[in-house]
């Protein structure tokens, strides 16, 4: 079974509208973990902040391709959803990363706002930011390249 973005959006809305803190959904080797995060102070739009923690499995191999670049030693991080790209946690805050920044696995790179929820996008590799391919406060599409990271 192929995971559809509409299904994920419905699950995000269900978590947002409930007292749930975490939802784990598994189906045919696919696994989706949604965790409520604290609201991002001063963010462009209010939201309870549901973080999409991980999507794995054979049906989502295409989603994890975001972590694999064509150039050896380089990884392209792609947008896991449609939304608005923000480089910083608040309009007056410093960006999470800049070109040349060294990042660790799990370190926040940006926020994508989708359905008034702030989704922190984390690095899947340790490395140095080589390129930032999206513009702050601009819409991004699912699968759109956001960052190029050179693994170190």
C-alpha positions in Angstrom: 0.0 0.0 0.0 1.4 3.4 -0.9 1.2 6.2 1.7 -0.7 9.2 0.4 0.0 12.8 1.5 -3.8 13.2 2.2 -3.6 10.3 4.7 -0.6 11.8 6.5 -2.4 15.2 6.6 -5.5 13.6 8.2 -3.3 11.9 10.8 -1.5 15.2 11.6 -4.9 16.9 12.0 -6.1 14.0 14.3 -3.1 14.4 16.5 -3.4 18.2 16.5 -7.1 18.0 17.5 -6.6 15.4 20.3 -4.7 15.1 23.6 -2.3 12.6 22.0 1.3 13.4 22.3 2.6 10.7 20.0 1.0 8.6 17.3 2.7 5.6 15.7 1.2 4.2 12.5 2.5 1.0 10.9 1.2 -0.8 7.7 2.9 -3.4 5.5 6.4 -2.5 6.6 5.9 1.3 6.6 6.1 3.2 9.8 5.0 6.8 10.5 5.7 8.5 13.9 4.0 11.8 14.7 5.0 13.7 17.8 3.5 16.8 19.2 6.1 19.5 19.6 5.9 22.7 21.7 4.8 25.7 19.6 7.6 27.7 18.0 7.7 31.0 19.8 7.3 34.0 17.5 6.7 31.8 14.5 4.8 33.2 11.5 1.6 31.3 12.3 0.4 29.7 15.5 0.2 25.9 15.7 0.5 23.0 18.1 3.5 21.8 16.1 3.3 18.2 15.0 6.7 16.9 14.0 6.9 14.1 11.4 9.7 12.1 13.0 10.3 9.2 10.6 8.7 7.5 7.6 10.4 4.2 6.7 9.6 1.0 4.8 9.4 -0.2 1.3 6.4 1.9 0.4 8.3 5.0 1.5 11.7 4.4 0.0 11.1 7.3 -2.3 10.6 9.5 0.8 14.0 8.5 2.2 15.7 9.2 -1.1 15.8 12.8 0.1 18.8 11.8 2.2 20.8 10.4 -0.8 22.5 12.8 -3.3 23.8 11.9 -6.7 27.3 13.2 -6.0 29.3 10.8 -3.8 29.7 12.3 -0.3 26.9 14.8 -0.8 23.4 14.4 0.5 20.3 16.4 -0.7 17.7 17.0 1.9 14.3 17.4 0.2 11.0 18.7 1.5 9.0 15.9 3.1 5.7 17.8 2.5 4.2 20.8 0.8 4.3 24.0 2.9 6.1 27.3 3.6 9.9 27.1 4.2 11.4 29.0 7.1 15.1 29.2 7.8 14.7 30.4 11.4 12.5 29.5 14.4 11.1 33.1 14.5 11.0 36.1 12.1 13.6 37.9 14.2 15.8 34.9 15.0 19.1 33.8 13.4 18.7 31.0 10.8 19.1 27.4 12.0 22.0 27.0 9.5 23.9 28.9 6.8 26.2 27.8 4.0 29.3 26.5 5.7 27.6 25.4 8.9 28.5 22.0 10.3 25.4 20.0 11.2 24.9 16.8 13.2 22.4 14.1 12.7 19.1 15.2 14.2 20.0 18.9 14.2 17.2 21.2 13.0 17.8 22.7 9.5 14.5 24.6 8.9 10.8 24.6 9.5 8.1 23.8 7.0 4.7 25.2 7.9 1.9 23.0 6.7 -1.7 23.3 7.7 -0.7 25.9 10.4 1.6 23.3 11.9 5.3 24.0 12.3 7.3 20.9 11.2 11.0 21.0 12.2 13.1 19.4 9.5 16.2 17.7 10.8 19.5 16.7 9.3 19.8 13.0 8.5 23.6 13.2 8.2 26.6 14.8 9.8 28.2 17.3 7.4 28.7 20.8 6.1 25.9 22.8 4.4 27.1 23.4 0.8 23.9 24.9 -0.6 20.6 26.2 0.6 18.2 25.8 -2.3 15.0 27.3 -1.0 14.1 30.9 -0.2 12.9 31.9 3.3 9.2 32.3 3.7 8.5 30.8 0.2 6.3 27.8 -0.6 8.0 24.5 -1.2 6.7 21.3 -2.9 7.0 17.8 -1.7 10.3 16.4 -2.8 11.8 19.8 -3.6 15.5 20.0 -2.8 16.1 22.2 0.2 19.8 21.7 1.3 22.9 20.0 -0.1 25.2 18.7 2.7 28.7 17.4 2.2 29.2 14.5 4.6 32.1 14.7 6.9 
